[in-house]
Amino acid sequence: MDADMSVAGVLGALVEVEVNPFVLLLDSIKLIELERRDRLFRWEAVEVFAATRIMT
């Protein structure tokens, strides 16, 4: 859905979302370069970083 919404409307909707804490374990994180050409998305890994435990 594509529609305009006020900042207050977005914040109000986000306040209602219930999220449980979680732990995310990653081996690596890739920085990619994203390009859109001829209605297609193409990407290439620019750099790969070793990841550590990220807690949210």
Residue pairs with C-beta under 8 A, 6 or more apart in sequence:
21 56
22 56
23 53
23 55
23 56
24 53
24 54
24 55
24 56
25 53
25 54
26 51
26 54
27 50
27 51
28 48
28 49
28 50
28 51
29 48
29 49
29 51
30 45
30 46
30 47
30 48
30 49
31 45
31 46
31 47
31 48
31 49
32 43
32 44
32 45
32 46
33 43
33 44
33 46
34 41
34 42
34 43
35 41
35 42
35 43
36 42
